[in-house]
Amino acid sequence: SVKLLLSINSDIEGSYPFIGELLVPVAPFDQKSGRETWTVAFAPDGSYFAWSQGHRIVTLVPWSKCLKNFVGEGSTGVGPQQNSEGGTVVPVGEPREHTIDCGDIVWGLAFGSSVPEKQSRCVNIEWHRFKFGQDQLLLATGLNNGRVKIWDVYTGKLLLNLMDHTDIVRDLTFAPDGSLMLVSASRDKTLRVWDLKDDGNMVKVLRGHQNWVYCCAFSPDSSVLCSVGASKSVFLWDMDKYSLIRKLEGHHNDVVSCEFSPDGALLATASYDTRVIIWDPHVGTVLLELAHLFPPPSPIFAGGANDRWVRSVAFCHDGRHIASITDDRMVRFWTIDEKSPKAIAPLINGLCCAFSIDGSVLAAGSRDGSVHFWACPKGIASLQHLCRMALRRVMSTQQVQTLPIPPRIRSYLSYQDL
C-alpha cells in the first residue's frame, strides 16, 4: 500500500509549495540498491500516475484520488479501503489502483492511448491479436533484462513481451498522435521502433549512438524523435523516413534527459555537464543555457564528475516553465525567459521528474523509491505567448523566418528573445 503524507514546505522560495509524497513501505531486509524510482509518468488523459518504485514494482494510482489526498479533500489513510476478504473496495466506474510486478528492475515507463482511425504502419497484415480501442490505456515498461513489457492499465494484465534489446531499456516514449508507435532507448546503443497496432512488431532499429542511449522523446506532432546519451550525444531523427536529421553539438558530458516544448518549437536537454540547454530543433541552434553551477565549468571540468550533474528535465504544458533535477539535492523551477531559477526546493537523491497533464503539479522520483510533489502556480499565459504557441505548432522556424512581418515579431515567434 502507499502511504500519503501531507506537509507544507516553508523553506521553498517562490510559489511552488511541496504538497505531499508517495512512500514505499521499507522492510528491514531491503537493500539500498534496487529501490530507485527511475521514472514517473502521467497518463495522457490525466487518469493515472505511475512510478517505478524499485524492486521490480510499478504502481498505478488514480491521479484524481491521489491529488485529493494531497490537498486534503479526501481520506489521508494508508492505501485503499479493503473488504472483509481482503479485496480492494473501488466504486463502480472509478479507476482502480494496480501494483504490477514486472519481473526485473524497471527503468523506463510510458503511457500510450490509441486513436482507432490511425492505421498500422504494416498495412499488409489483416489479422491482429489485439484491436486497441479509443477507451484503452497502455503502459510500457522498460526492464533491466532488455525486455519491454506492455500492460493494460485498467486491468493490470500483461499484453505483450518485446524481447529484441540486448541490454537495459533505459527509456520509452509513445508517439503522441495515438498511432501506438513506441520507441525504446537502450544501453545496447540502439533505439527500436515498435508498432503496437501490429501486435508489437519491430518496425525499425535506429543506429547512430556510439554509446548508451539514456532518453528519447517525440515532438508533439510525432514527426521528429530526439534521443540523447553518453559521449555528449543529442540526435534528431525523422520518424517518417527513420533517418538522422542532425546531431546537436553543445554539451560537454553525457546527456541524460530530453523533452520538447508543447508547441514543438523548443527542445530541452539535460546533461552531467551541469547545464540544461534549450535548443531550436528546427535549425539546431542553442537559444538558452540554464546553468546549475556558477560560473559554468570549462569543457574539461564539465566532462568529469561533479555535484551538479543534471539528472532530469521536464517541460510544463504551458510552454513557459521548466523543472530540473540535480545531484546537489535540489529541484529547480525555471521560466523560459530567465537564466536564473524562479524557485528552488530541496530534494534528496532526485532522479526524474514530470509535470501533470494540466501543468499544476510536478512529480519527482528519488533513489529511495519515493515520489515528491509540488504544486505549480496557476498563472494565465499572455495572449502573445498563446498566439506564439498556436502558430509554432504548425510552423517551423524556417517558415516563420519567411513571414512578411516586423523583425521584432519574427524574433519573438522564433524564440530568439530568450
ABEGO torsion letter per residue (X at the ends): XBBBBBBBBAABBEABBBAEBBBBBBBAABBABGABBABBBBBAAGABBBBBAEGGBBBBBBAAAAAAAAAGABBABBEBBBBAAGBBBBBBGBBBBBBBBAGBBBABBBBBBBBAABBBABAABABBABBBBAABBBBBBBBAAGBBBBBBAAAGBBABBBAABABBBABBBBBAAGAGBBBBBBAAGBBBBBBAAAGGBBABBBBGBABBBABBBBBAAGABBBBBBBGGBBBBBBAAAGBBABBBBGBABBBABBBBBAAGABBBBBBAAGBBBBBBAAAGBBABBBBABOBBBBAAAAABBBAABBABBBBBAAGABBBBBBAAGBBBBBBAABABBABBBBBBGBABBBBBAAGABBBBBBAAGBBBBBBBBBBBBBAAAAAAAAAAAABBAAAAAABBBBAAAAAAAAGAAX
